[in-house]
Amino acid sequence: MPGTVGRLITVVIMIFGVTLFLNLAKALLAPSKVRFPCPVCALQRHDVDAVHCKACGTVLNIPDEGMD
Ligand SMILES: [Zn+2]
């Protein structure tokens, strides 16, 4: 039944589009902070490009996703 297949494809494309849109919205709304526990003071949130802990100054080794 071509009609059913067509509807199925439409649904799949729709789900794909919604997922894409949600990912985009998440990327736009996400705060520019990264969750990484400081080994000394256990501060969790740091700037994505942080080198030192904001609270205690310890050198952090935050894994960089290299988005740029
Ligand atoms: Zn710290």
N, CA, C, O and the ligand as a Tripos MOL2 file, in Angstrom:
@<TRIPOS>MOLECULE
protein
  273   271    69     0     0
PROTEIN
NO_CHARGES

@<TRIPOS>ATOM
      1 N           0.8420   -1.2110    0.0000 N.3       1 MET1
      2 CA          0.0000    0.0000    0.0000 C.3       1 MET1
      3 C           0.8740    1.2570    0.0000 C.2       1 MET1
      4 O           1.4590    1.6190    1.0210 O.2       1 MET1
      5 N           0.9520    1.8970   -1.1300 N.am      2 PRO2
      6 CA          1.8260    3.0850   -1.2300 C.3       2 PRO2
      7 C           1.3900    4.2010   -0.2790 C.2       2 PRO2
      8 O           2.2250    4.9580    0.2170 O.2       2 PRO2
      9 N           0.0990    4.3010   -0.0280 N.am      3 GLY3
     10 CA         -0.4010    5.3500    0.8610 C.3       3 GLY3
     11 C           0.1560    5.2120    2.2630 C.2       3 GLY3
     12 O           0.5520    6.1940    2.8910 O.2       3 GLY3
     13 N           0.1780    3.9780    2.7430 N.am      4 THR4
     14 CA          0.6870    3.7220    4.0860 C.3       4 THR4
     15 C           2.1830    4.0290    4.1680 C.2       4 THR4
     16 O           2.6570    4.6300    5.1320 O.2       4 THR4
     17 N           2.9270    3.5960    3.1180 N.am      5 VAL5
     18 CA          4.3630    3.8540    3.0930 C.3       5 VAL5
     19 C           4.6300    5.3500    3.0870 C.2       5 VAL5
     20 O           5.5030    5.8470    3.7990 O.2       5 VAL5
     21 N           3.8580    6.0590    2.2670 N.am      6 GLY6
     22 CA          4.0230    7.5160    2.1940 C.3       6 GLY6
     23 C           3.7730    8.1710    3.5430 C.2       6 GLY6
     24 O           4.5010    9.0750    3.9540 O.2       6 GLY6
     25 N           2.7340    7.7030    4.2240 N.am      7 ARG7
     26 CA          2.4070    8.2810    5.5270 C.3       7 ARG7
     27 C           3.5170    7.9620    6.5380 C.2       7 ARG7
     28 O           3.8810    8.7840    7.3790 O.2       7 ARG7
     29 N           4.0400    6.7270    6.4180 N.am      8 LEU8
     30 CA          5.1090    6.3020    7.3200 C.3       8 LEU8
     31 C           6.3490    7.1820    7.1250 C.2       8 LEU8
     32 O           6.9790    7.6140    8.0900 O.2       8 LEU8
     33 N           6.6850    7.4370    5.8460 N.am      9 ILE9
     34 CA          7.8430    8.2730    5.5270 C.3       9 ILE9
     35 C           7.6280    9.6850    6.0740 C.2       9 ILE9
     36 O           8.5430   10.3010    6.6190 O.2       9 ILE9
     37 N           6.4040   10.1810    5.9170 N.am     10 THR10
     38 CA          6.0770   11.5190    6.4210 C.3      10 THR10
     39 C           6.2840   11.5820    7.9310 C.2      10 THR10
     40 O           6.8530   12.5400    8.4540 O.2      10 THR10
     41 N           5.8130   10.5440    8.6200 N.am     11 VAL11
     42 CA          5.9520   10.5090   10.0790 C.3      11 VAL11
     43 C           7.4230   10.4730   10.4690 C.2      11 VAL11
     44 O           7.8500   11.1710   11.3890 O.2      11 VAL11
     45 N           8.2040    9.6400    9.7500 N.am     12 VAL12
     46 CA          9.6370    9.5230   10.0550 C.3      12 VAL12
     47 C          10.3290   10.8640    9.8470 C.2      12 VAL12
     48 O          11.1340   11.2950   10.6730 O.2      12 VAL12
     49 N          10.0040   11.5230    8.7250 N.am     13 ILE13
     50 CA         10.6130   12.8300    8.4330 C.3      13 ILE13
     51 C          10.2150   13.8480    9.4980 C.2      13 ILE13
     52 O          11.0190   14.6830    9.9110 O.2      13 ILE13
     53 N           8.9580   13.7630    9.9350 N.am     14 MET14
     54 CA          8.4630   14.6890   10.9540 C.3      14 MET14
     55 C           9.2180   14.4960   12.2660 C.2      14 MET14
     56 O           9.6410   15.4610   12.9020 O.2      14 MET14
     57 N           9.3820   13.2260   12.6600 N.am     15 ILE15
     58 CA         10.1130   12.9270   13.9000 C.3      15 ILE15
     59 C          11.5510   13.4110   13.7790 C.2      15 ILE15
     60 O          12.1090   13.9790   14.7170 O.2      15 ILE15
     61 N          12.1370   13.1810   12.6210 N.am     16 PHE16
     62 CA         13.5060   13.6080   12.3530 C.3      16 PHE16
     63 C          13.6080   15.1320   12.4860 C.2      16 PHE16
     64 O          14.5350   15.6500   13.1090 O.2      16 PHE16
     65 N          12.6550   15.8280   11.9000 N.am     17 GLY17
     66 CA         12.6550   17.2870   11.9410 C.3      17 GLY17
     67 C          12.4960   17.8150   13.3500 C.2      17 GLY17
     68 O          13.1760   18.7570   13.7550 O.2      17 GLY17
     69 N          11.5820   17.1950   14.1000 N.am     18 VAL18
     70 CA         11.3480   17.6290   15.4860 C.3      18 VAL18
     71 C          12.6010   17.4040   16.3240 C.2      18 VAL18
     72 O          12.9780   18.2580   17.1270 O.2      18 VAL18
     73 N          13.2470   16.2490   16.1360 N.am     19 THR19
     74 CA         14.4770   15.9430   16.8700 C.3      19 THR19
     75 C          15.5510   16.9700   16.5560 C.2      19 THR19
     76 O          16.2490   17.4640   17.4410 O.2      19 THR19
     77 N          15.6640   17.2750   15.2740 N.am     20 LEU20
     78 CA         16.6550   18.2650   14.8290 C.3      20 LEU20
     79 C          16.3810   19.6200   15.4710 C.2      20 LEU20
     80 O          17.2870   20.3060   15.9440 O.2      20 LEU20
     81 N          15.0840   19.9840   15.4680 N.am     21 PHE21
     82 CA         14.6920   21.2730   16.0320 C.3      21 PHE21
     83 C          14.9740   21.3180   17.5290 C.2      21 PHE21
     84 O          15.4450   22.3310   18.0430 O.2      21 PHE21
     85 N          14.6870   20.2230   18.2280 N.am     22 LEU22
     86 CA         14.9200   20.1690   19.6740 C.3      22 LEU22
     87 C          16.4110   20.2820   19.9780 C.2      22 LEU22
     88 O          16.8120   20.9570   20.9260 O.2      22 LEU22
     89 N          17.2260   19.6150   19.1660 N.am     23 ASN23
     90 CA         18.6700   19.6960   19.3560 C.3      23 ASN23
     91 C          19.1630   21.1220   19.1540 C.2      23 ASN23
     92 O          20.0120   21.6130   19.8980 O.2      23 ASN23
     93 N          18.6170   21.7730   18.1390 N.am     24 LEU24
     94 CA         18.9940   23.1500   17.8450 C.3      24 LEU24
     95 C          18.5850   24.0630   18.9930 C.2      24 LEU24
     96 O          19.3610   24.9150   19.4280 O.2      24 LEU24
     97 N          17.3510   23.8780   19.4840 N.am     25 ALA25
     98 CA         16.8520   24.6880   20.5830 C.3      25 ALA25
     99 C          17.6970   24.4730   21.8380 C.2      25 ALA25
    100 O          17.9950   25.4130   22.5750 O.2      25 ALA25
    101 N          18.0730   23.2170   22.0600 N.am     26 LYS26
    102 CA         18.8910   22.8870   23.2260 C.3      26 LYS26
    103 C          20.2560   23.5620   23.1130 C.2      26 LYS26
    104 O          20.7860   24.0820   24.0950 O.2      26 LYS26
    105 N          20.8110   23.5460   21.9170 N.am     27 ALA27
    106 CA         22.1190   24.1570   21.7020 C.3      27 ALA27
    107 C          22.0410   25.6630   21.9150 C.2      27 ALA27
    108 O          22.9760   26.2690   22.4390 O.2      27 ALA27
    109 N          20.9230   26.2690   21.5080 N.am     28 LEU28
    110 CA         20.7740   27.7160   21.6320 C.3      28 LEU28
    111 C          20.4860   28.1150   23.0770 C.2      28 LEU28
    112 O          20.9310   29.1640   23.5410 O.2      28 LEU28
    113 N          19.7410   27.2700   23.7790 N.am     29 LEU29
    114 CA         19.3200   27.6210   25.1350 C.3      29 LEU29
    115 C          20.3190   27.1670   26.1980 C.2      29 LEU29
    116 O          20.2890   27.6510   27.3300 O.2      29 LEU29
    117 N          21.1960   26.2470   25.8380 N.am     30 ALA30
    118 CA         22.1280   25.7060   26.8220 C.3      30 ALA30
    119 C          23.0480   26.8060   27.3460 C.2      30 ALA30
    120 O          23.5890   27.5910   26.5670 O.2      30 ALA30
    121 N          23.2210   26.8620   28.6480 N.am     31 PRO31
    122 CA         24.1310   27.8420   29.2070 C.3      31 PRO31
    123 C          25.5650   27.5260   28.8070 C.2      31 PRO31
    124 O          25.9290   26.3670   28.6090 O.2      31 PRO31
    125 N          26.3640   28.5650   28.6920 N.am     32 SER32
    126 CA         27.7390   28.3520   28.2480 C.3      32 SER32
    127 C          28.6040   27.9060   29.4200 C.2      32 SER32
    128 O          29.6800   28.4490   29.6720 O.2      32 SER32
    129 N          28.1020   26.9050   30.1200 N.am     33 LYS33
    130 CA         28.8490   26.3340   31.2440 C.3      33 LYS33
    131 C          29.0240   24.8460   30.9930 C.2      33 LYS33
    132 O          28.2380   24.2170   30.2840 O.2      33 LYS33
    133 N          30.0500   24.3150   31.5780 N.am     34 VAL34
    134 CA         30.2830   22.8910   31.4420 C.3      34 VAL34
    135 C          30.3140   22.2760   32.8320 C.2      34 VAL34
    136 O          30.7890   22.8840   33.7910 O.2      34 VAL34
    137 N          29.7930   21.0520   32.9170 N.am     35 ARG35
    138 CA         29.7410   20.3600   34.1960 C.3      35 ARG35
    139 C          30.9990   19.5240   34.3510 C.2      35 ARG35
    140 O          31.1980   18.5300   33.6520 O.2      35 ARG35
    141 N          31.8320   19.9410   35.2690 N.am     36 PHE36
    142 CA         33.0920   19.2400   35.4820 C.3      36 PHE36
    143 C          33.5300   19.4830   36.9170 C.2      36 PHE36
    144 O          33.8500   20.6180   37.2720 O.2      36 PHE36
    145 N          33.5540   18.4650   37.7420 N.am     37 PRO37
    146 CA         33.8850   18.6700   39.1530 C.3      37 PRO37
    147 C          35.3530   19.0290   39.3310 C.2      37 PRO37
    148 O          36.2470   18.3270   38.8580 O.2      37 PRO37
    149 N          35.5780   20.1380   40.0270 N.am     38 CYS38
    150 CA         36.9450   20.5330   40.3500 C.3      38 CYS38
    151 C          37.5250   19.5110   41.3340 C.2      38 CYS38
    152 O          36.8670   19.1610   42.3130 O.2      38 CYS38
    153 N          38.7370   19.0340   41.0870 N.am     39 PRO39
    154 CA         39.3240   18.0110   41.9680 C.3      39 PRO39
    155 C          39.6530   18.5380   43.3610 C.2      39 PRO39
    156 O          39.8230   17.7520   44.2930 O.2      39 PRO39
    157 N          39.7440   19.8460   43.5120 N.am     40 VAL40
    158 CA         40.1200   20.4050   44.8180 C.3      40 VAL40
    159 C          38.8930   20.8690   45.5980 C.2      40 VAL40
    160 O          38.6950   20.4530   46.7390 O.2      40 VAL40
    161 N          38.0620   21.7320   44.9910 N.am     41 CYS41
    162 CA         36.9370   22.2930   45.7450 C.3      41 CYS41
    163 C          35.6010   21.7140   45.2820 C.2      41 CYS41
    164 O          34.5580   22.0310   45.8540 O.2      41 CYS41
    165 N          35.6260   20.8770   44.2610 N.am     42 ALA42
    166 CA         34.4290   20.1830   43.7780 C.3      42 ALA42
    167 C          33.3920   21.1120   43.1680 C.2      42 ALA42
    168 O          32.2210   20.7480   43.0550 O.2      42 ALA42
    169 N          33.8050   22.2920   42.7790 N.am     43 LEU43
    170 CA         32.8880   23.1720   42.0480 C.3      43 LEU43
    171 C          32.5330   22.5000   40.7270 C.2      43 LEU43
    172 O          33.4060   22.0340   39.9940 O.2      43 LEU43
    173 N          31.2070   22.4590   40.4340 N.am     44 GLN44
    174 CA         30.7530   21.6680   39.2840 C.3      44 GLN44
    175 C          30.7200   22.4440   37.9820 C.2      44 GLN44
    176 O          31.0510   21.9110   36.9240 O.2      44 GLN44
    177 N          30.3180   23.7100   38.0620 N.am     45 ARG45
    178 CA         30.0650   24.4390   36.8260 C.3      45 ARG45
    179 C          31.2010   25.4050   36.5180 C.2      45 ARG45
    180 O          31.6040   26.2100   37.3580 O.2      45 ARG45
    181 N          31.6930   25.3050   35.3200 N.am     46 HIS46
    182 CA         32.7700   26.1760   34.8690 C.3      46 HIS46
    183 C          32.4530   26.6700   33.4650 C.2      46 HIS46
    184 O          31.6200   26.0960   32.7640 O.2      46 HIS46
    185 N          33.1210   27.7330   33.0710 N.am     47 ASP47
    186 CA         33.0040   28.1610   31.6890 C.3      47 ASP47
    187 C          33.5500   27.0580   30.7880 C.2      47 ASP47
    188 O          34.4500   26.3090   31.1660 O.2      47 ASP47
    189 N          32.9850   26.9810   29.5980 N.am     48 VAL48
    190 CA         33.3890   25.9110   28.6790 C.3      48 VAL48
    191 C          34.8810   25.9950   28.3800 C.2      48 VAL48
    192 O          35.5560   24.9740   28.2450 O.2      48 VAL48
    193 N          35.3870   27.2190   28.2790 N.am     49 ASP49
    194 CA         36.7990   27.3840   27.9290 C.3      49 ASP49
    195 C          37.6550   27.6910   29.1610 C.2      49 ASP49
    196 O          38.7560   28.2260   29.0390 O.2      49 ASP49
    197 N          37.1380   27.3450   30.3580 N.am     50 ALA50
    198 CA         37.8640   27.6400   31.5820 C.3      50 ALA50
    199 C          39.1570   26.8240   31.6560 C.2      50 ALA50
    200 O          39.1850   25.6440   31.3050 O.2      50 ALA50
    201 N          40.2110   27.4700   32.1160 N.am     51 VAL51
    202 CA         41.4820   26.7740   32.3200 C.3      51 VAL51
    203 C          41.6970   26.5430   33.8070 C.2      51 VAL51
    204 O          42.2030   25.5040   34.2300 O.2      51 VAL51
    205 N          41.2860   27.5680   34.6070 N.am     52 HIS52
    206 CA         41.4300   27.4580   36.0460 C.3      52 HIS52
    207 C          40.0490   27.4290   36.6970 C.2      52 HIS52
    208 O          39.0850   27.9830   36.1690 O.2      52 HIS52
    209 N          39.9740   26.7750   37.8520 N.am     53 CYS53
    210 CA         38.7400   26.7720   38.6230 C.3      53 CYS53
    211 C          38.4510   28.1820   39.1080 C.2      53 CYS53
    212 O          39.3420   28.8800   39.5920 O.2      53 CYS53
    213 N          37.2120   28.5900   38.9760 N.am     54 LYS54
    214 CA         36.8050   29.9360   39.3490 C.3      54 LYS54
    215 C          36.9410   30.1580   40.8520 C.2      54 LYS54
    216 O          37.2220   31.2710   41.2980 O.2      54 LYS54
    217 N          36.7410   29.1090   41.6210 N.am     55 ALA55
    218 CA         36.7100   29.2520   43.0750 C.3      55 ALA55
    219 C          38.0970   29.1270   43.7080 C.2      55 ALA55
    220 O          38.4570   29.9370   44.5620 O.2      55 ALA55
    221 N          38.8760   28.1270   43.3020 N.am     56 CYS56
    222 CA         40.1350   27.8740   43.9930 C.3      56 CYS56
    223 C          41.3580   28.0520   43.0940 C.2      56 CYS56
    224 O          42.4850   28.0460   43.5890 O.2      56 CYS56
    225 N          41.1620   28.2080   41.7990 N.am     57 GLY57
    226 CA         42.2880   28.4980   40.9240 C.3      57 GLY57
    227 C          43.0630   27.2760   40.4630 C.2      57 GLY57
    228 O          44.0980   27.4050   39.8100 O.2      57 GLY57
    229 N          42.5720   26.1020   40.7970 N.am     58 THR58
    230 CA         43.2460   24.8880   40.3490 C.3      58 THR58
    231 C          43.1600   24.7710   38.8270 C.2      58 THR58
    232 O          42.1340   25.0980   38.2300 O.2      58 THR58
    233 N          44.2170   24.3130   38.2180 N.am     59 VAL59
    234 CA         44.1830   24.0960   36.7750 C.3      59 VAL59
    235 C          43.2640   22.9200   36.4810 C.2      59 VAL59
    236 O          43.4610   21.8110   36.9770 O.2      59 VAL59
    237 N          42.2460   23.1950   35.6530 N.am     60 LEU60
    238 CA         41.2930   22.1450   35.2920 C.3      60 LEU60
    239 C          41.7130   21.5180   33.9800 C.2      60 LEU60
    240 O          42.4410   22.1100   33.1840 O.2      60 LEU60
    241 N          41.2410   20.3270   33.7830 N.am     61 ASN61
    242 CA         41.5160   19.6410   32.5160 C.3      61 ASN61
    243 C          40.1870   19.2100   31.9180 C.2      61 ASN61
    244 O          39.8990   18.0220   31.7730 O.2      61 ASN61
    245 N          39.3760   20.2270   31.5710 N.am     62 ILE62
    246 CA         38.0390   19.9440   31.0580 C.3      62 ILE62
    247 C          38.1380   19.3870   29.6430 C.2      62 ILE62
    248 O          38.7610   19.9970   28.7750 O.2      62 ILE62
    249 N          37.5390   18.2560   29.4150 N.am     63 PRO63
    250 CA         37.5320   17.7110   28.0520 C.3      63 PRO63
    251 C          36.8190   18.6600   27.1050 C.2      63 PRO63
    252 O          35.6770   19.0430   27.3570 O.2      63 PRO63
    253 N          37.4650   19.0370   26.0390 N.am     64 ASP64
    254 CA         36.9110   19.9980   25.0930 C.3      64 ASP64
    255 C          36.3020   19.2540   23.9140 C.2      64 ASP64
    256 O          36.9150   18.3600   23.3320 O.2      64 ASP64
    257 N          35.0630   19.6540   23.5740 N.am     65 GLU65
    258 CA         34.4110   18.9990   22.4480 C.3      65 GLU65
    259 C          34.8520   19.5870   21.1200 C.2      65 GLU65
    260 O          34.5710   19.0280   20.0600 O.2      65 GLU65
    261 N          35.5410   20.7120   21.1800 N.am     66 GLY66
    262 CA         36.0340   21.3230   19.9560 C.3      66 GLY66
    263 C          34.9310   21.7220   19.0050 C.2      66 GLY66
    264 O          34.9870   21.4040   17.8180 O.2      66 GLY66
    265 N          33.9180   22.4220   19.5170 N.am     67 MET67
    266 CA         32.7630   22.7960   18.7180 C.3      67 MET67
    267 C          33.1010   23.8620   17.6740 C.2      67 MET67
    268 O          32.4500   23.9410   16.6320 O.2      67 MET67
    269 N          34.0930   24.6600   17.9480 N.am     68 ASP68
    270 CA         34.4470   25.7130   16.9950 C.3      68 ASP68
    271 C          35.2370   25.1090   15.8520 C.2      68 ASP68
    272 O          35.6370   25.8230   14.9330 O.2      68 ASP68
    273 ZN         38.1430   24.4960   42.5640 Zn       69 ZN69
@<TRIPOS>BOND
     1     1     2 1
     2     2     3 1
     3     3     4 2
     4     3     5 am
     5     5     6 1
     6     6     7 1
     7     7     8 2
     8     7     9 am
     9     9    10 1
    10    10    11 1
    11    11    12 2
    12    11    13 am
    13    13    14 1
    14    14    15 1
    15    15    16 2
    16    15    17 am
    17    17    18 1
    18    18    19 1
    19    19    20 2
    20    19    21 am
    21    21    22 1
    22    22    23 1
    23    23    24 2
    24    23    25 am
    25    25    26 1
    26    26    27 1
    27    27    28 2
    28    27    29 am
    29    29    30 1
    30    30    31 1
    31    31    32 2
    32    31    33 am
    33    33    34 1
    34    34    35 1
    35    35    36 2
    36    35    37 am
    37    37    38 1
    38    38    39 1
    39    39    40 2
    40    39    41 am
    41    41    42 1
    42    42    43 1
    43    43    44 2
    44    43    45 am
    45    45    46 1
    46    46    47 1
    47    47    48 2
    48    47    49 am
    49    49    50 1
    50    50    51 1
    51    51    52 2
    52    51    53 am
    53    53    54 1
    54    54    55 1
    55    55    56 2
    56    55    57 am
    57    57    58 1
    58    58    59 1
    59    59    60 2
    60    59    61 am
    61    61    62 1
    62    62    63 1
    63    63    64 2
    64    63    65 am
    65    65    66 1
    66    66    67 1
    67    67    68 2
    68    67    69 am
    69    69    70 1
    70    70    71 1
    71    71    72 2
    72    71    73 am
    73    73    74 1
    74    74    75 1
    75    75    76 2
    76    75    77 am
    77    77    78 1
    78    78    79 1
    79    79    80 2
    80    79    81 am
    81    81    82 1
    82    82    83 1
    83    83    84 2
    84    83    85 am
    85    85    86 1
    86    86    87 1
    87    87    88 2
    88    87    89 am
    89    89    90 1
    90    90    91 1
    91    91    92 2
    92    91    93 am
    93    93    94 1
    94    94    95 1
    95    95    96 2
    96    95    97 am
    97    97    98 1
    98    98    99 1
    99    99   100 2
   100    99   101 am
   101   101   102 1
   102   102   103 1
   103   103   104 2
   104   103   105 am
   105   105   106 1
   106   106   107 1
   107   107   108 2
   108   107   109 am
   109   109   110 1
   110   110   111 1
   111   111   112 2
   112   111   113 am
   113   113   114 1
   114   114   115 1
   115   115   116 2
   116   115   117 am
   117   117   118 1
   118   118   119 1
   119   119   120 2
   120   119   121 am
   121   121   122 1
   122   122   123 1
   123   123   124 2
   124   123   125 am
   125   125   126 1
   126   126   127 1
   127   127   128 2
   128   127   129 am
   129   129   130 1
   130   130   131 1
   131   131   132 2
   132   131   133 am
   133   133   134 1
   134   134   135 1
   135   135   136 2
   136   135   137 am
   137   137   138 1
   138   138   139 1
   139   139   140 2
   140   139   141 am
   141   141   142 1
   142   142   143 1
   143   143   144 2
   144   143   145 am
   145   145   146 1
   146   146   147 1
   147   147   148 2
   148   147   149 am
   149   149   150 1
   150   150   151 1
   151   151   152 2
   152   151   153 am
   153   153   154 1
   154   154   155 1
   155   155   156 2
   156   155   157 am
   157   157   158 1
   158   158   159 1
   159   159   160 2
   160   159   161 am
   161   161   162 1
   162   162   163 1
   163   163   164 2
   164   163   165 am
   165   165   166 1
   166   166   167 1
   167   167   168 2
   168   167   169 am
   169   169   170 1
   170   170   171 1
   171   171   172 2
   172   171   173 am
   173   173   174 1
   174   174   175 1
   175   175   176 2
   176   175   177 am
   177   177   178 1
   178   178   179 1
   179   179   180 2
   180   179   181 am
   181   181   182 1
   182   182   183 1
   183   183   184 2
   184   183   185 am
   185   185   186 1
   186   186   187 1
   187   187   188 2
   188   187   189 am
   189   189   190 1
   190   190   191 1
   191   191   192 2
   192   191   193 am
   193   193   194 1
   194   194   195 1
   195   195   196 2
   196   195   197 am
   197   197   198 1
   198   198   199 1
   199   199   200 2
   200   199   201 am
   201   201   202 1
   202   202   203 1
   203   203   204 2
   204   203   205 am
   205   205   206 1
   206   206   207 1
   207   207   208 2
   208   207   209 am
   209   209   210 1
   210   210   211 1
   211   211   212 2
   212   211   213 am
   213   213   214 1
   214   214   215 1
   215   215   216 2
   216   215   217 am
   217   217   218 1
   218   218   219 1
   219   219   220 2
   220   219   221 am
   221   221   222 1
   222   222   223 1
   223   223   224 2
   224   223   225 am
   225   225   226 1
   226   226   227 1
   227   227   228 2
   228   227   229 am
   229   229   230 1
   230   230   231 1
   231   231   232 2
   232   231   233 am
   233   233   234 1
   234   234   235 1
   235   235   236 2
   236   235   237 am
   237   237   238 1
   238   238   239 1
   239   239   240 2
   240   239   241 am
   241   241   242 1
   242   242   243 1
   243   243   244 2
   244   243   245 am
   245   245   246 1
   246   246   247 1
   247   247   248 2
   248   247   249 am
   249   249   250 1
   250   250   251 1
   251   251   252 2
   252   251   253 am
   253   253   254 1
   254   254   255 1
   255   255   256 2
   256   255   257 am
   257   257   258 1
   258   258   259 1
   259   259   260 2
   260   259   261 am
   261   261   262 1
   262   262   263 1
   263   263   264 2
   264   263   265 am
   265   265   266 1
   266   266   267 1
   267   267   268 2
   268   267   269 am
   269   269   270 1
   270   270   271 1
   271   271   272 2
@<TRIPOS>SUBSTRUCTURE
     1 MET1         2 RESIDUE 1 A MET
     2 PRO2         6 RESIDUE 1 A PRO
     3 GLY3        10 RESIDUE 1 A GLY
     4 THR4        14 RESIDUE 1 A THR
     5 VAL5        18 RESIDUE 1 A VAL
     6 GLY6        22 RESIDUE 1 A GLY
     7 ARG7        26 RESIDUE 1 A ARG
     8 LEU8        30 RESIDUE 1 A LEU
     9 ILE9        34 RESIDUE 1 A ILE
    10 THR10       38 RESIDUE 1 A THR
    11 VAL11       42 RESIDUE 1 A VAL
    12 VAL12       46 RESIDUE 1 A VAL
    13 ILE13       50 RESIDUE 1 A ILE
    14 MET14       54 RESIDUE 1 A MET
    15 ILE15       58 RESIDUE 1 A ILE
    16 PHE16       62 RESIDUE 1 A PHE
    17 GLY17       66 RESIDUE 1 A GLY
    18 VAL18       70 RESIDUE 1 A VAL
    19 THR19       74 RESIDUE 1 A THR
    20 LEU20       78 RESIDUE 1 A LEU
    21 PHE21       82 RESIDUE 1 A PHE
    22 LEU22       86 RESIDUE 1 A LEU
    23 ASN23       90 RESIDUE 1 A ASN
    24 LEU24       94 RESIDUE 1 A LEU
    25 ALA25       98 RESIDUE 1 A ALA
    26 LYS26      102 RESIDUE 1 A LYS
    27 ALA27      106 RESIDUE 1 A ALA
    28 LEU28      110 RESIDUE 1 A LEU
    29 LEU29      114 RESIDUE 1 A LEU
    30 ALA30      118 RESIDUE 1 A ALA
    31 PRO31      122 RESIDUE 1 A PRO
    32 SER32      126 RESIDUE 1 A SER
    33 LYS33      130 RESIDUE 1 A LYS
    34 VAL34      134 RESIDUE 1 A VAL
    35 ARG35      138 RESIDUE 1 A ARG
    36 PHE36      142 RESIDUE 1 A PHE
    37 PRO37      146 RESIDUE 1 A PRO
    38 CYS38      150 RESIDUE 1 A CYS
    39 PRO39      154 RESIDUE 1 A PRO
    40 VAL40      158 RESIDUE 1 A VAL
    41 CYS41      162 RESIDUE 1 A CYS
    42 ALA42      166 RESIDUE 1 A ALA
    43 LEU43      170 RESIDUE 1 A LEU
    44 GLN44      174 RESIDUE 1 A GLN
    45 ARG45      178 RESIDUE 1 A ARG
    46 HIS46      182 RESIDUE 1 A HIS
    47 ASP47      186 RESIDUE 1 A ASP
    48 VAL48      190 RESIDUE 1 A VAL
    49 ASP49      194 RESIDUE 1 A ASP
    50 ALA50      198 RESIDUE 1 A ALA
    51 VAL51      202 RESIDUE 1 A VAL
    52 HIS52      206 RESIDUE 1 A HIS
    53 CYS53      210 RESIDUE 1 A CYS
    54 LYS54      214 RESIDUE 1 A LYS
    55 ALA55      218 RESIDUE 1 A ALA
    56 CYS56      222 RESIDUE 1 A CYS
    57 GLY57      226 RESIDUE 1 A GLY
    58 THR58      230 RESIDUE 1 A THR
    59 VAL59      234 RESIDUE 1 A VAL
    60 LEU60      238 RESIDUE 1 A LEU
    61 ASN61      242 RESIDUE 1 A ASN
    62 ILE62      246 RESIDUE 1 A ILE
    63 PRO63      250 RESIDUE 1 A PRO
    64 ASP64      254 RESIDUE 1 A ASP
    65 GLU65      258 RESIDUE 1 A GLU
    66 GLY66      262 RESIDUE 1 A GLY
    67 MET67      266 RESIDUE 1 A MET
    68 ASP68      270 RESIDUE 1 A ASP
    69 ZN69       273 GROUP 0 **** ****
